[in-house]
Every structure is written in C-alpha cells, then in structure tokens.
Amino acid sequence: MSVNQLWRPFIGVGFLQRQFQSVQNSYAGFGASVGTERALNTAFGLKFFMRYATMGGSDESKATEITIFSGITFKF
C-alpha cells in the first residue's frame, strides 16, 4: 500500500549572501520561505514557493529580496 499526499506544504529559513558588482557591495542576511507541492500523479507534481529576505551591507545599506519560484517535479 502506498499513500501519496495531494498537497505537501513546507516552510524554511536560511542565510543568504549577495554581491553586486555594479555597486561593489556585499549583502548578508536571513530569509524565510513558504511553499507547497501538489501531486499530479505518482510521478509528477507542481511546486510553488516564495522567499523573502532582508540583508544588510556596508555603511548601513540594506537590500530586500522577494523571489517567487514555480516548477514541475518528477521522480527519476
């Protein structure tokens, strides 16, 4: 017997670093993610998630990043 959940939500936190050559500055900070994966059948699924990150750099500069991902997952 095999049980496959239709919806698989997830959350996460992480440390991020970015270096921008155009302004010659590095940023570091923390981000949080939230998303879900929906099963289409036993082999394929759809995945969506969003990450929000706030980072600080030199001279009290700040950067905020919002990233939205989507994709198709499959077993191989």
C-alpha positions in Angstrom: 0.0 0.0 0.0 1.3 3.5 -0.9 -0.1 6.8 0.4 0.6 9.9 -1.5 -0.5 13.2 -0.1 -2.2 15.6 -2.6 -0.7 18.8 -1.0 2.7 19.0 0.7 3.2 22.4 2.3 6.6 23.5 3.7 8.4 26.4 5.3 12.1 27.2 5.7 14.6 29.7 6.9 18.1 30.4 5.6 21.2 32.6 5.5 21.8 34.4 2.2 24.7 36.4 0.8 24.7 38.6 -2.4 27.5 40.5 -4.0 26.6 43.2 -6.6 29.4 44.2 -8.8 27.5 47.3 -10.1 27.6 48.9 -6.7 30.7 47.0 -5.4 28.9 46.0 -2.2 28.2 42.7 -0.4 25.0 42.0 1.5 24.2 39.2 4.0 21.1 38.4 6.0 18.3 35.9 6.7 15.3 34.9 4.7 12.1 32.9 5.2 10.4 30.6 2.6 6.9 29.2 2.3 5.6 27.0 -0.4 3.7 23.9 -1.4 3.9 20.9 -3.7 0.8 19.4 -5.3 0.9 15.9 -6.6 -0.5 15.4 -10.1 0.1 11.7 -10.2 2.6 9.2 -8.7 5.5 10.6 -10.9 4.8 14.3 -11.4 4.0 17.3 -9.2 3.8 21.1 -9.3 5.9 23.1 -6.8 5.4 26.8 -5.8 7.3 28.7 -3.2 8.2 32.3 -2.2 11.3 33.5 -0.4 11.5 36.9 1.4 15.0 38.0 2.5 16.3 41.1 4.2 20.0 41.8 4.1 22.4 44.4 5.3 25.6 45.7 3.8 28.4 48.2 4.5 27.6 51.8 5.5 24.1 50.8 6.8 22.9 49.9 3.3 20.0 47.4 3.1 18.6 45.1 0.5 15.3 43.3 0.4 14.7 40.4 -2.0 11.4 38.7 -2.8 11.7 35.6 -5.0 8.9 33.5 -6.4 9.6 30.1 -7.9 7.4 27.6 -9.7 8.2 24.4 -11.4 7.4 20.8 -12.3 8.8 18.0 -10.2 9.3 14.4 -11.3 10.8 11.2 -10.0 13.7 9.6 -11.8 
